[in-house]
Amino acid sequence: MKSSIRQSGKVPYYKLDKEYESHTIPTFQSRRTLANHVRDNMLCAGRRSYFQRVIYLAKHKSIIEPHKIKDPFNRIIKEIYKYPTDDHLGGLLIGHDLYSMHMLEGSDELIGNYFQLLSKTADELFEKSRVVLVYNNINQRFLEKIVWRLANLPEIPDFDDKASVDRNISSFLKKMYYLCKKIKEEETDEDTTFKSFYLTSDLEEWIPDGRLMDAILDIENLQTIQEFSTIYGDCSTMLTFEEVLWPVSHDHLPSSIFNIGKYDVNLTFGKSKNESQ
């Protein structure tokens, strides 16, 4: 009579023993990993690599005439396409005479090339810049090509001086995503043959006002374009155990035993330096 355990083919890994057949797979190995789900997601999207979405905001050093706003960005895009690539950039670039609000989508290689080229001229073009959102591993995008729109700031400002940083960022991204959604509908509307370069009046109210954009640009925790461009192709150096803790001290005490963090408990019940002063 055969054992039911041998027929099942799967046993808990803690019960795996020599008496079981060699082809038996422990349960922790037979579970679906993150790689399995990523592979299935890519098959559904019909792609081999994921897209990346980046939203950034910049303030120009000086007022730029509307018909000249997209010139420096067009030069960067043409420079990218000088080299053979199987992919292309898509996204929404909204220009104002004093601000630029851009959402870019594409492979991480193209996104990286774009920001590396933009960082070389960012000091000349922008007074301030912030990368507001980096969304990795999206399997679809809003726009298949670069779409340009010129905008006027709303007459009625929608900004709360007492709002938190998170709320300001959330408000900015909410407006940008709404604009992306509506402009995608405009671009896919076959009945409308001519698309104006200016945002329609019903969309102007969704443009972030100047005070909100200035508040976003003043958030120091957000990366600038120059800082963001340096993370591509430059993996951070990781220290090994030997480099951090070698050689071992003669008394075998951990090297960080005297480092006190803000969440460490004072078990000696003595006064800290701040309290003693």
C-alpha positions as a printed NumPy array, in Angstrom:
array([[  0.   ,   0.   ,   0.   ],
       [  1.473,   3.314,  -1.059],
       [  1.701,   6.166,   1.369],
       [ -0.597,   9.13 ,   0.771],
       [  2.343,  11.421,   1.416],
       [  4.197,  10.066,  -1.603],
       [  1.13 ,  10.506,  -3.82 ],
       [  0.649,  14.155,  -2.9  ],
       [  4.054,  15.257,  -4.183],
       [  4.105,  18.238,  -1.825],
       [  4.938,  18.28 ,   1.845],
       [  5.679,  21.023,   4.324],
       [  9.335,  21.974,   4.126],
       [  9.811,  21.296,   7.833],
       [  8.726,  17.664,   7.271],
       [ 10.918,  17.107,   4.254],
       [ 13.159,  14.136,   4.964],
       [ 15.294,  11.568,   3.19 ],
       [ 12.465,   9.034,   3.157],
       [ 10.48 ,  11.155,   0.684],
       [ 11.108,  10.952,  -3.013],
       [ 13.767,  13.173,  -4.495],
       [ 11.31 ,  14.972,  -6.808],
       [  9.153,  16.163,  -3.92 ],
       [  8.903,  19.981,  -3.881],
       [  8.613,  21.713,  -0.514],
       [  5.657,  24.076,  -0.25 ],
       [  7.711,  27.23 ,   0.212],
       [  9.331,  26.607,  -3.176],
       [  6.101,  25.778,  -5.021],
       [  4.367,  29.037,  -4.108],
       [  4.048,  31.705,  -6.764],
       [  6.728,  34.319,  -6.389],
       [  6.661,  37.994,  -7.309],
       [  8.507,  37.097, -10.519],
       [  5.597,  34.843, -11.57 ],
       [  3.098,  37.644, -11.131],
       [  5.372,  40.107, -12.944],
       [  5.729,  37.665, -15.857],
       [  1.953,  37.198, -16.1  ],
       [  1.399,  40.93 , -15.981],
       [  3.877,  41.487, -18.781],
       [  2.178,  38.84 , -20.936],
       [ -1.147,  40.623, -20.473],
       [  0.459,  43.927, -21.475],
       [  2.219,  42.338, -24.457],
       [  5.579,  43.719, -23.418],
       [  8.991,  42.512, -22.319],
       [  9.801,  45.457, -20.113],
       [  7.719,  47.819, -18.032],
       [  7.11 ,  51.471, -18.633],
       [  8.064,  54.166, -16.195],
       [  6.079,  57.334, -15.463],
       [  7.74 ,  60.492, -14.145],
       [  6.038,  63.788, -13.322],
       [  8.175,  66.854, -12.741],
       [  7.643,  70.56 , -12.287],
       [  9.964,  73.425, -13.177],
       [  9.961,  77.195, -12.914],
       [ 11.646,  79.121, -15.729],
       [ 14.344,  81.649, -15.02 ],
       [ 12.526,  84.19 , -17.137],
       [  9.218,  84.503, -18.93 ],
       [  9.254,  82.551, -22.204],
       [  7.048,  83.351, -25.176],
       [  4.424,  80.621, -25.781],
       [  5.712,  79.63 , -29.226],
       [  9.227,  79.087, -27.824],
       [  8.385,  77.031, -24.715],
       [  8.755,  73.614, -26.316],
       [ 11.906,  74.358, -28.331],
       [ 14.499,  73.151, -25.765],
       [ 12.495,  69.998, -25.051],
       [ 12.11 ,  69.241, -28.762],
       [ 15.881,  69.424, -29.169],
       [ 16.34 ,  66.896, -26.358],
       [ 13.808,  64.492, -27.84 ],
       [ 15.441,  64.704, -31.278],
       [ 18.812,  64.004, -29.671],
       [ 17.404,  60.872, -28.007],
       [ 16.069,  59.491, -31.288],
       [ 19.44 ,  59.821, -33.012],
       [ 20.238,  56.415, -31.553],
       [ 18.267,  53.303, -32.586],
       [ 15.574,  52.348, -30.094],
       [ 12.61 ,  49.992, -30.135],
       [ 10.572,  52.229, -27.852],
       [  9.429,  55.836, -27.899],
       [  8.574,  58.473, -25.355],
       [  5.011,  59.425, -24.606],
       [  3.435,  61.855, -22.21 ],
       [  1.952,  65.269, -21.636],
       [  4.014,  68.45 , -21.562],
       [  2.095,  71.487, -20.322],
       [  3.878,  74.792, -20.768],
       [  3.264,  78.17 , -19.202],
       [  5.333,  81.291, -19.73 ],
       [  6.797,  80.822, -16.228],
       [  6.206,  77.128, -15.396],
       [  6.503,  73.712, -17.054],
       [  4.479,  70.706, -15.888],
       [  5.576,  67.501, -17.559],
       [  4.454,  63.874, -17.396],
       [  6.724,  61.471, -19.277],
       [  6.174,  57.771, -19.989],
       [  8.479,  55.244, -21.599],
       [ 11.146,  52.683, -20.937],
       [ 13.526,  53.454, -18.107],
       [ 16.387,  53.773, -20.611],
       [ 14.643,  56.515, -22.591],
       [ 13.503,  58.268, -19.429],
       [ 17.071,  58.154, -18.128],
       [ 18.492,  59.535, -21.373],
       [ 15.93 ,  62.334, -21.372],
       [ 16.766,  63.5  , -17.859],
       [ 20.501,  63.222, -18.387],
       [ 20.254,  65.506, -21.414],
       [ 17.82 ,  67.84 , -19.648],
       [ 20.078,  68.125, -16.599],
       [ 22.839,  69.591, -18.779],
       [ 20.691,  72.611, -19.654],
       [ 18.53 ,  72.74 , -16.5  ],
       [ 20.713,  75.41 , -14.884],
       [ 20.21 ,  77.69 , -17.88 ],
       [ 16.481,  77.03 , -18.259],
       [ 15.09 ,  76.673, -14.763],
       [ 15.231,  78.641, -11.564],
       [ 13.838,  75.657,  -9.628],
       [ 12.77 ,  72.12 , -10.471],
       [ 11.301,  69.153,  -8.578],
       [ 10.571,  65.566,  -9.541],
       [  7.168,  65.05 ,  -7.92 ],
       [  6.38 ,  61.433,  -8.853],
       [  8.305,  58.392, -10.076],
       [  6.031,  55.471, -10.9  ],
       [  7.854,  52.285, -11.86 ],
       [  6.445,  49.189, -13.521],
       [  3.318,  50.532, -15.196],
       [  2.059,  48.17 , -17.903],
       [  0.152,  50.827, -19.867],
       [  0.387,  54.545, -20.409],
       [ -1.878,  57.498, -21.005],
       [ -0.417,  58.708, -24.299],
       [  1.543,  56.91 , -26.988],
       [  3.295,  60.093, -28.118],
       [  4.426,  63.418, -26.741],
       [  1.443,  65.778, -26.535],
       [  1.941,  69.519, -26.034],
       [ -0.461,  71.945, -24.453],
       [ -0.079,  75.606, -23.528],
       [ -1.881,  76.823, -20.443],
       [ -2.889,  79.95 , -18.589],
       [ -2.94 ,  79.943, -14.804],
       [ -6.43 ,  79.925, -13.289],
       [ -7.814,  83.305, -12.287],
       [ -9.246,  81.939,  -9.034],
       [ -6.401,  80.446,  -6.984],
       [ -7.056,  77.161,  -5.219],
       [ -4.394,  77.053,  -2.54 ],
       [ -4.497,  76.602,   1.214],
       [ -1.637,  78.179,   3.159],
       [ -2.235,  75.797,   6.059],
       [ -2.195,  72.632,   3.957],
       [  0.48 ,  70.044,   4.705],
       [  3.229,  69.034,   2.306],
       [  1.531,  65.701,   1.557],
       [ -1.733,  67.457,   0.796],
       [ -0.068,  69.895,  -1.597],
       [  1.642,  67.071,  -3.465],
       [ -1.596,  65.075,  -3.578],
       [ -3.5  ,  68.089,  -4.91 ],
       [ -0.892,  68.709,  -7.619],
       [ -0.858,  65.068,  -8.751],
       [ -4.645,  64.873,  -8.729],
       [ -4.828,  67.807, -11.133],
       [ -2.102,  66.371, -13.374],
       [ -3.774,  62.956, -13.591],
       [ -7.118,  64.543, -14.424],
       [ -5.523,  66.576, -17.223],
       [ -3.8  ,  63.451, -18.568],
       [ -7.094,  61.575, -18.594],
       [ -9.029,  64.328, -20.373],
       [ -6.33 ,  65.056, -22.939],
       [ -6.089,  61.353, -23.685],
       [ -9.817,  61.452, -24.502],
       [ -9.235,  64.444, -26.782],
       [ -6.4  ,  62.722, -28.623],
       [ -8.376,  59.522, -29.189],
       [-11.463,  61.368, -30.415],
       [-11.469,  60.766, -34.159],
       [-14.258,  63.291, -34.763],
       [-12.003,  66.137, -33.661],
       [ -9.437,  66.45 , -36.422],
       [ -7.719,  69.584, -35.102],
       [ -6.439,  69.717, -31.558],
       [ -5.655,  73.152, -30.215],
       [ -2.277,  73.687, -28.599],
       [ -4.037,  75.538, -25.792],
       [ -5.996,  73.838, -23.055],
       [ -9.741,  74.211, -23.385],
       [-11.546,  76.506, -20.977],
       [-13.08 ,  73.605, -19.041],
       [ -9.608,  72.259, -18.292],
       [ -7.984,  75.522, -17.263],
       [ -9.513,  75.277, -13.801],
       [ -7.502,  72.072, -13.29 ],
       [ -4.201,  73.827, -13.866],
       [ -2.314,  74.149, -10.547],
       [ -2.144,  77.794,  -9.546],
       [  1.16 ,  79.581,  -9.032],
       [  1.091,  79.443,  -5.229],
       [  0.597,  75.679,  -5.248],
       [  3.443,  75.183,  -7.722],
       [  5.731,  77.444,  -5.704],
       [  4.907,  75.396,  -2.601],
       [  5.84 ,  72.194,  -4.451],
       [  9.082,  73.737,  -5.699],
       [ 10.044,  74.685,  -2.128],
       [  9.879,  71.072,  -0.864],
       [ 13.527,  70.221,  -0.317],
       [ 12.864,  66.489,   0.108],
       [ 11.898,  66.235,  -3.552],
       [ 14.768,  65.754,  -5.985],
       [ 15.767,  68.321,  -8.551],
       [ 16.171,  67.344, -12.192],
       [ 19.952,  67.298, -11.775],
       [ 19.754,  65.056,  -8.698],
       [ 17.253,  62.725, -10.327],
       [ 19.374,  62.273, -13.459],
       [ 22.312,  60.958, -11.432],
       [ 20.467,  57.83 , -10.253],
       [ 20.451,  56.295, -13.74 ],
       [ 23.325,  53.947, -14.498],
       [ 24.915,  54.611, -11.125],
       [ 24.201,  51.841,  -8.643],
       [ 24.829,  52.767,  -5.054],
       [ 27.872,  51.168,  -3.468],
       [ 26.95 ,  48.563,  -0.873],
       [ 29.407,  47.804,   1.903],
       [ 29.998,  44.181,   2.795],
       [ 29.971,  42.808,   6.316],
       [ 33.768,  42.61 ,   6.371],
       [ 34.12 ,  46.243,   5.326],
       [ 31.789,  47.438,   8.069],
       [ 32.667,  45.198,  11.006],
       [ 36.166,  43.947,  10.236],
       [ 38.445,  43.57 ,  12.069],
       [ 36.428,  42.506,  15.081],
       [ 37.28 ,  44.441,  18.22 ],
       [ 39.284,  42.605,  20.894],
       [ 36.376,  42.716,  23.364],
       [ 33.904,  41.459,  20.687],
       [ 31.532,  44.38 ,  21.247],
       [ 29.391,  45.53 ,  18.297],
       [ 30.804,  48.623,  16.654],
       [ 27.494,  50.5  ,  17.017],
       [ 26.904,  49.774,  20.7  ],
       [ 27.523,  53.389,  21.754],
       [ 25.442,  54.908,  18.937],
       [ 22.129,  56.125,  20.327],
       [ 19.175,  56.512,  18.004],
       [ 16.046,  58.528,  18.62 ],
       [ 14.038,  55.346,  19.261],
       [ 16.511,  53.756,  21.682],
       [ 15.425,  53.366,  25.284],
       [ 17.653,  54.668,  28.063],
       [ 17.924,  51.558,  30.249],
       [ 20.448,  53.149,  32.612],
       [ 17.832,  55.656,  33.827],
       [ 20.497,  58.308,  33.822],
       [ 20.094,  61.802,  32.559],
       [ 20.862,  62.352,  28.929],
       [ 23.171,  65.095,  27.77 ],
       [ 20.249,  67.331,  26.84 ],
       [ 18.589,  66.835,  30.239],
       [ 21.8  ,  67.432,  32.198],
       [ 22.278,  70.769,  30.474]])
